């Protein structure tokens, strides 16, 4: 199929991967301790590359970079007041440590670190639950997901589910939703707006569906988990729109008759939302949910570079992040369309690089206030080179290691 569209479909070369690694190593942000933008995400990318795509000539260089990342992060823990969240604090740091450890870096990482970190993180969950802050990246849901994978103590996890259940807004038609804090860009503040229902994987309902499916699979509060997933899926079915460019907006505004088009991406897009429902259907043995999720994913597969509203290469809302979503779907569901779209978005991403920037050509786009477009490279895992590297390595290695648990799109075989 690709040969018909592109006479010379690009390949992932070792040279390109080495160029990405070189750019990442020389640009490690010593001051950024966050999983999504800073050293922890970079540590995961370096560790993954070291294990699965290492040129022997690069061994010492990569080992030194991993050591640097670890030392910088440990210094942050000692000298900074870090919050416990997944995206910006200790949960993300510990996730990176344990992922790197599992990828073969046990000689550099002391398992005793995990005990202290886990206790600190577990003790913080109640604060976010009581504050009704259930955001995935910056609140209770991310912390609870971390604990589920690495410190699954029943007391903490049941408290999270109970709080989430009490926070759900139920309607007469057996639908439920949650109201999350919304970021007001003009006022640079978070607001609690009951009319706005976030549907995104990063901050909203589809992320909750994916998390509840994980809890159900681990047999924690299964009745309430199932009930909440069912209510959330019912809400999405009720508000489904298959006549527009996107089937769902990123944020559902109950005061608006016409909803905004969402871009195709991990953070707020239809593909990620559909994948979360597929995951719930698989884990909860509910074929109707799986079918509805796949319906959403198949419709999202009809979008292309002309209407996907993508403006970068990274995971969050870029070409390679979208490729990674379809890569996950192609591993989970037996439909050639997902493999074709994986190849399509891979090729779009490879061909739309801008080599005026650097040797990799991978960029993030920002529209300035005066209307000019500026392209620049970053090294973080969510929007930068580290994330692109991980997506390309997974494309090449067929998920040799499930590093993407923190993206909520991993679906374990049943």
HELIX and SHEET records of a PDB file:
HELIX    1   1 UNK A    2  UNK A    5  1                                   4    
HELIX    2   2 UNK A   14  UNK A   26  1                                  13    
HELIX    3   3 UNK A   39  UNK A   52  1                                  14    
HELIX    4   4 UNK A   56  UNK A   58  5                                   3    
HELIX    5   5 UNK A   59  UNK A   79  1                                  21    
HELIX    6   6 UNK A   90  UNK A  102  1                                  13    
HELIX    7   7 UNK A  112  UNK A  130  1                                  19    
HELIX    8   8 UNK A  140  UNK A  150  1                                  11    
HELIX    9   9 UNK A  154  UNK A  167  1                                  14    
HELIX   10  10 UNK A  205  UNK A  217  1                                  13    
HELIX   11  11 UNK A  222  UNK A  238  1                                  17    
HELIX   12  12 UNK A  270  UNK A  283  1                                  14    
HELIX   13  13 UNK A  287  UNK A  300  1                                  14    
HELIX   14  14 UNK A  319  UNK A  332  1                                  14    
HELIX   15  15 UNK A  336  UNK A  351  1                                  16    
HELIX   16  16 UNK A  385  UNK A  397  1                                  13    
HELIX   17  17 UNK A  403  UNK A  407  5                                   5    
SHEET    1   A 2 UNK A 169  UNK A 170  0                                        
SHEET    2   A 2 UNK A 176  UNK A 177 -1                                        
SHEET    1   B 2 UNK A 181  UNK A 184  0                                        
SHEET    2   B 2 UNK A 189  UNK A 192 -1                                        
SHEET    1   C 2 UNK A 196  UNK A 198  0                                        
SHEET    2   C 2 UNK A 251  UNK A 253 -1                                        
SHEET    1   D 2 UNK A 364  UNK A 367  0                                        
SHEET    2   D 2 UNK A 373  UNK A 376 -1                                        
END                                                                             
